[in-house]
Amino acid sequence: MDNPIILLVSENADTLRKWSCHLTDDYTVEVALNWQESKLLLEKSDLQINLTIIDGSLIPNDYPFSSLSENIPGKHVVIGHQWPEEKQIQLIASGASGYQESDGNSTSLALIVSRVLEGEVWIQRHLIPKIIKTLIANKIDPQKLHDDDEITAKKKELLKSLTPREMQVADMVFHGGSTKKIAATLFITERTVKAHLSAIFRKLEVPDRIHLAIYLRSISGSKEDEDEIPQIHTKSN
């Protein structure tokens, strides 16, 4: 099987070299010094880019993050410098697959790429509930899901495989509940919550909380239809 193709975009040649050295052993790496060069690269080749890593300094403060998803093929991760949490949240909610601080350990770049290609979202864990709330409040869908009736029916059928307790946990995640809050509300340990989440992810075939929220959003369709999401509030374990 061919190696995944990773596109690196930065105006800093040293940054490109540093990023490349951590990825070339496992991936096919392409580089571009600016947006125009990356666009020409894509237009003049038949490359199927699996992941684009973008230097955050190339993104203007007023740049609409939704344009990244529209103009960049495959998944994309931004390496930024001291981005406010709200900016990170909007980036992920608009479709990016990850954000990493530029002063982080560069050797983790290979790990980021591996996790993102496996379908995970790379972001500070404590921001996940806020991202989910943003998705719900703004009706933003990172995967731009437009399920037909057959896919929606399949998703609802899979949802029936959850136990009542798992449905409670899924519902609380959908509404932005953290592991600690879910444990306190349901009178169970955080370890038990994590075990329920692992079972939910496996049964619904989703990799993480954000994708679980998207999954449930795609079934409910809109905030007015949220009564279709199980909302079971008992005290039994």
C-alpha positions as a Markdown table, in Angstrom:
| # | Residue | x | y | z |
|---|---|---|---|---|
| 1 | Met | 0.0 | 0.0 | 0.0 |
| 2 | Asp | 1.3 | 3.5 | -0.9 |
| 3 | Asn | 2.4 | 5.8 | 1.9 |
| 4 | Pro | -0.1 | 8.5 | 2.8 |
| 5 | Ile | 0.9 | 11.9 | 1.2 |
| 6 | Ile | 1.5 | 14.8 | 3.6 |
| 7 | Leu | 1.6 | 18.4 | 2.3 |
| 8 | Leu | 3.5 | 20.9 | 4.4 |
| 9 | Val | 2.9 | 24.6 | 3.9 |
| 10 | Ser | 5.0 | 27.3 | 5.5 |
| 11 | Glu | 7.0 | 30.3 | 4.3 |
| 12 | Asn | 9.8 | 29.3 | 6.6 |
| 13 | Ala | 12.2 | 26.9 | 4.9 |
| 14 | Asp | 13.7 | 25.8 | 8.2 |
| 15 | Thr | 10.3 | 25.0 | 9.5 |
| 16 | Leu | 9.6 | 22.8 | 6.5 |
| 17 | Arg | 12.9 | 21.0 | 7.0 |
| 18 | Lys | 12.2 | 20.4 | 10.6 |
| 19 | Trp | 8.7 | 19.1 | 10.0 |
| 20 | Ser | 9.9 | 16.9 | 7.1 |
| 21 | Cys | 12.6 | 15.2 | 9.0 |
| 22 | His | 10.0 | 13.8 | 11.4 |
| 23 | Leu | 7.8 | 12.5 | 8.7 |
| 24 | Thr | 9.8 | 11.3 | 5.7 |
| 25 | Asp | 10.4 | 7.8 | 7.1 |
| 26 | Asp | 6.7 | 6.9 | 7.2 |
| 27 | Tyr | 5.1 | 9.3 | 4.7 |
| 28 | Thr | 5.5 | 10.8 | 1.3 |
| 29 | Val | 6.1 | 14.5 | 2.0 |
| 30 | Glu | 5.4 | 17.4 | -0.4 |
| 31 | Val | 6.3 | 21.0 | 0.6 |
| 32 | Ala | 5.1 | 24.4 | -0.5 |
| 33 | Leu | 6.3 | 27.9 | 0.6 |
| 34 | Asn | 3.0 | 29.6 | 0.3 |
| 35 | Trp | -0.7 | 29.2 | -0.6 |
| 36 | Gln | -0.1 | 29.9 | -4.3 |
| 37 | Glu | 2.7 | 27.3 | -4.5 |
| 38 | Ser | 0.5 | 24.7 | -2.8 |
| 39 | Lys | -2.3 | 25.5 | -5.2 |
| 40 | Leu | -0.1 | 25.1 | -8.2 |
| 41 | Leu | 1.3 | 21.8 | -6.9 |
| 42 | Leu | -2.2 | 20.4 | -6.6 |
| 43 | Glu | -3.3 | 21.7 | -10.0 |
| 44 | Lys | -0.3 | 20.4 | -11.9 |
| 45 | Ser | -0.3 | 16.9 | -10.4 |
| 46 | Asp | -2.6 | 14.1 | -9.6 |
| 47 | Leu | -1.5 | 13.9 | -6.0 |
| 48 | Gln | -4.1 | 12.7 | -3.6 |
| 49 | Ile | -3.1 | 14.6 | -0.5 |
| 50 | Asn | -4.1 | 12.8 | 2.7 |
| 51 | Leu | -3.2 | 15.5 | 5.2 |
| 52 | Thr | -2.0 | 19.1 | 5.0 |
| 53 | Ile | -0.1 | 20.7 | 7.8 |
| 54 | Ile | -0.3 | 24.5 | 7.7 |
| 55 | Asp | 1.9 | 27.1 | 9.4 |
| 56 | Gly | -0.6 | 29.2 | 11.3 |
| 57 | Ser | 1.3 | 32.4 | 10.4 |
| 58 | Leu | 0.0 | 32.0 | 6.9 |
| 59 | Ile | -3.6 | 32.4 | 8.1 |
| 60 | Pro | -4.8 | 36.1 | 8.5 |
| 61 | Asn | -6.7 | 36.9 | 11.7 |
| 62 | Asp | -9.9 | 37.6 | 9.7 |
| 63 | Tyr | -9.6 | 34.5 | 7.5 |
| 64 | Pro | -12.8 | 32.4 | 7.5 |
| 65 | Phe | -11.8 | 28.9 | 8.7 |
| 66 | Ser | -14.5 | 27.4 | 6.6 |
| 67 | Ser | -12.4 | 28.3 | 3.5 |
| 68 | Leu | -9.7 | 26.0 | 4.6 |
| 69 | Ser | -12.0 | 23.0 | 4.4 |
| 70 | Glu | -13.3 | 24.2 | 1.0 |
| 71 | Asn | -9.8 | 24.8 | -0.5 |
| 72 | Ile | -7.6 | 22.2 | 1.0 |
| 73 | Pro | -8.1 | 18.5 | 0.0 |
| 74 | Gly | -8.1 | 15.9 | 2.7 |
| 75 | Lys | -7.6 | 16.6 | 6.4 |
| 76 | His | -5.7 | 19.6 | 7.7 |
| 77 | Val | -3.9 | 20.5 | 10.9 |
| 78 | Val | -2.7 | 24.0 | 11.8 |
| 79 | Ile | 0.5 | 24.6 | 13.7 |
| 80 | Gly | 0.0 | 28.0 | 15.4 |
| 81 | His | 1.6 | 30.3 | 18.0 |
| 82 | Gln | -0.4 | 31.1 | 21.1 |
| 83 | Trp | -3.8 | 31.0 | 19.5 |
| 84 | Pro | -6.6 | 31.8 | 21.9 |
| 85 | Glu | -8.8 | 28.9 | 22.9 |
| 86 | Glu | -11.8 | 30.4 | 21.2 |
| 87 | Lys | -9.9 | 30.6 | 17.9 |
| 88 | Gln | -8.8 | 27.0 | 18.3 |
| 89 | Ile | -12.4 | 26.0 | 18.9 |
| 90 | Gln | -13.7 | 27.8 | 15.8 |
| 91 | Leu | -10.9 | 26.2 | 13.7 |
| 92 | Ile | -11.9 | 22.7 | 14.7 |
| 93 | Ala | -15.6 | 23.4 | 14.5 |
| 94 | Ser | -15.1 | 24.6 | 11.0 |
| 95 | Gly | -13.6 | 21.4 | 9.8 |
| 96 | Ala | -9.9 | 21.3 | 10.8 |
| 97 | Ser | -8.6 | 18.0 | 12.1 |
| 98 | Gly | -6.2 | 19.5 | 14.6 |
| 99 | Tyr | -4.3 | 22.3 | 16.2 |
| 100 | Gln | -0.8 | 22.2 | 17.8 |
| 101 | Glu | 1.3 | 25.0 | 19.3 |
| 102 | Ser | 4.4 | 25.7 | 17.4 |
| 103 | Asp | 6.6 | 25.6 | 20.5 |
| 104 | Gly | 5.5 | 22.1 | 21.2 |
| 105 | Asn | 7.9 | 19.2 | 21.0 |
| 106 | Ser | 8.4 | 18.8 | 17.2 |
| 107 | Thr | 8.9 | 15.0 | 17.6 |
| 108 | Ser | 5.2 | 14.7 | 18.4 |
| 109 | Leu | 4.4 | 15.7 | 14.8 |
| 110 | Ala | 4.6 | 12.1 | 13.6 |
| 111 | Leu | 2.2 | 11.2 | 16.4 |
| 112 | Ile | -0.2 | 14.0 | 15.4 |
| 113 | Val | -0.2 | 12.8 | 11.8 |
| 114 | Ser | -0.7 | 9.2 | 12.8 |
| 115 | Arg | -3.7 | 10.0 | 15.0 |
| 116 | Val | -5.3 | 12.4 | 12.6 |
| 117 | Leu | -5.0 | 9.9 | 9.7 |
| 118 | Glu | -6.7 | 7.3 | 12.0 |
| 119 | Gly | -9.7 | 9.7 | 12.3 |
| 120 | Glu | -9.0 | 11.4 | 15.6 |
| 121 | Val | -9.1 | 15.2 | 16.2 |
| 122 | Trp | -5.9 | 16.6 | 17.7 |
| 123 | Ile | -6.9 | 19.3 | 20.2 |
| 124 | Gln | -6.5 | 20.0 | 23.9 |
| 125 | Arg | -8.8 | 17.6 | 25.7 |
| 126 | His | -10.5 | 20.2 | 27.9 |
| 127 | Leu | -11.7 | 22.1 | 24.8 |
| 128 | Ile | -13.7 | 19.1 | 23.4 |
| 129 | Pro | -16.9 | 20.0 | 25.4 |
| 130 | Lys | -16.7 | 23.6 | 24.2 |
| 131 | Ile | -16.2 | 22.4 | 20.6 |
| 132 | Ile | -19.3 | 20.2 | 20.9 |
| 133 | Lys | -21.3 | 23.1 | 22.3 |
| 134 | Thr | -20.2 | 25.3 | 19.4 |
| 135 | Leu | -21.2 | 22.6 | 16.9 |
| 136 | Ile | -24.7 | 22.4 | 18.5 |
| 137 | Ala | -25.2 | 26.1 | 18.9 |
| 138 | Asn | -24.0 | 27.1 | 15.4 |
| 139 | Lys | -25.2 | 23.9 | 13.6 |
| 140 | Ile | -21.7 | 23.6 | 12.2 |
| 141 | Asp | -20.9 | 20.2 | 10.7 |
| 142 | Pro | -17.2 | 19.5 | 10.2 |
| 143 | Gln | -17.8 | 16.5 | 8.0 |
| 144 | Lys | -20.5 | 18.3 | 6.1 |
| 145 | Leu | -22.7 | 15.3 | 6.5 |
| 146 | His | -25.7 | 15.1 | 4.2 |
| 147 | Asp | -27.0 | 11.6 | 5.0 |
| 148 | Asp | -29.6 | 10.0 | 2.8 |
| 149 | Asp | -32.5 | 8.2 | 4.4 |
| 150 | Glu | -30.7 | 4.8 | 4.2 |
| 151 | Ile | -27.6 | 6.1 | 6.1 |
| 152 | Thr | -29.7 | 7.8 | 8.7 |
| 153 | Ala | -31.8 | 4.6 | 9.2 |
| 154 | Lys | -28.6 | 2.6 | 9.7 |
| 155 | Lys | -27.2 | 5.1 | 12.2 |
| 156 | Lys | -30.5 | 4.9 | 14.2 |
| 157 | Glu | -30.3 | 1.1 | 14.1 |
| 158 | Leu | -26.8 | 1.2 | 15.5 |
| 159 | Leu | -27.9 | 3.6 | 18.2 |
| 160 | Lys | -30.3 | 0.9 | 19.4 |
| 161 | Ser | -27.3 | -1.3 | 20.2 |
| 162 | Leu | -26.4 | 1.0 | 23.1 |
| 163 | Thr | -27.5 | 0.1 | 26.6 |
| 164 | Pro | -29.7 | 2.6 | 28.5 |
| 165 | Arg | -26.7 | 3.7 | 30.5 |
| 166 | Glu | -24.6 | 4.2 | 27.3 |
| 167 | Met | -27.4 | 6.2 | 25.9 |
| 168 | Gln | -27.4 | 8.4 | 28.9 |
| 169 | Val | -23.7 | 9.0 | 28.5 |
| 170 | Ala | -24.0 | 9.6 | 24.8 |
| 171 | Asp | -26.7 | 12.1 | 25.4 |
| 172 | Met | -24.6 | 14.0 | 28.0 |
| 173 | Val | -21.6 | 14.1 | 25.6 |
| 174 | Phe | -23.9 | 15.4 | 22.9 |
| 175 | His | -24.9 | 18.3 | 25.2 |
| 176 | Gly | -21.3 | 19.1 | 26.1 |
| 177 | Gly | -20.8 | 17.1 | 29.3 |
| 178 | Ser | -17.3 | 16.4 | 30.5 |
| 179 | Thr | -16.2 | 13.1 | 31.9 |
| 180 | Lys | -16.2 | 14.6 | 35.4 |
| 181 | Lys | -19.6 | 16.1 | 35.0 |
| 182 | Ile | -21.1 | 12.9 | 33.6 |
| 183 | Ala | -19.7 | 10.9 | 36.5 |
| 184 | Ala | -21.1 | 13.3 | 39.1 |
| 185 | Thr | -24.5 | 13.5 | 37.4 |
| 186 | Leu | -24.9 | 9.7 | 37.0 |
| 187 | Phe | -23.3 | 8.8 | 40.4 |
| 188 | Ile | -20.6 | 6.7 | 38.7 |
| 189 | Thr | -16.8 | 6.9 | 38.6 |
| 190 | Glu | -14.9 | 8.7 | 35.8 |
| 191 | Arg | -13.3 | 5.3 | 35.0 |
| 192 | Thr | -16.8 | 3.9 | 34.4 |
| 193 | Val | -17.7 | 6.8 | 32.2 |
| 194 | Lys | -14.5 | 6.2 | 30.1 |
| 195 | Ala | -15.5 | 2.5 | 29.8 |
| 196 | His | -19.0 | 3.5 | 28.6 |
| 197 | Leu | -17.4 | 5.9 | 26.1 |
| 198 | Ser | -15.1 | 3.2 | 24.7 |
| 199 | Ala | -18.1 | 0.9 | 24.2 |
| 200 | Ile | -20.2 | 3.7 | 22.6 |
| 201 | Phe | -17.3 | 4.6 | 20.2 |
| 202 | Arg | -16.9 | 0.9 | 19.2 |
| 203 | Lys | -20.6 | 0.2 | 18.7 |
| 204 | Leu | -21.3 | 3.4 | 16.7 |
| 205 | Glu | -17.9 | 3.2 | 14.8 |
| 206 | Val | -16.8 | 6.7 | 15.8 |
| 207 | Pro | -13.3 | 7.6 | 17.0 |
| 208 | Asp | -14.0 | 10.3 | 19.7 |
| 209 | Arg | -16.5 | 12.6 | 21.4 |
| 210 | Ile | -16.5 | 15.2 | 18.6 |
| 211 | His | -17.5 | 12.6 | 16.0 |
| 212 | Leu | -20.0 | 11.1 | 18.4 |
| 213 | Ala | -21.7 | 14.6 | 18.7 |
| 214 | Ile | -21.6 | 14.9 | 14.9 |
| 215 | Tyr | -23.1 | 11.4 | 14.6 |
| 216 | Leu | -26.0 | 12.3 | 16.9 |
| 217 | Arg | -26.4 | 15.7 | 15.2 |
| 218 | Ser | -26.7 | 14.0 | 11.8 |
| 219 | Ile | -29.6 | 11.9 | 13.2 |
| 220 | Ser | -31.4 | 14.7 | 14.9 |
| 221 | Gly | -31.1 | 17.0 | 11.9 |
| 222 | Ser | -31.7 | 20.2 | 13.8 |
| 223 | Lys | -32.1 | 21.6 | 17.3 |
| 224 | Glu | -35.9 | 21.3 | 17.0 |
| 225 | Asp | -35.5 | 17.5 | 16.4 |
| 226 | Glu | -33.2 | 16.9 | 19.4 |
| 227 | Asp | -36.0 | 14.9 | 21.1 |
| 228 | Glu | -34.9 | 12.1 | 18.8 |
| 229 | Ile | -31.7 | 11.9 | 20.8 |
| 230 | Pro | -32.1 | 9.6 | 23.8 |
| 231 | Gln | -32.5 | 11.6 | 27.0 |
| 232 | Ile | -32.7 | 9.1 | 29.8 |
| 233 | His | -32.2 | 10.5 | 33.3 |
| 234 | Thr | -32.4 | 7.7 | 35.9 |
| 235 | Lys | -30.2 | 7.1 | 38.9 |
| 236 | Ser | -29.7 | 3.4 | 38.2 |
| 237 | Asn | -26.3 | 2.2 | 37.1 |
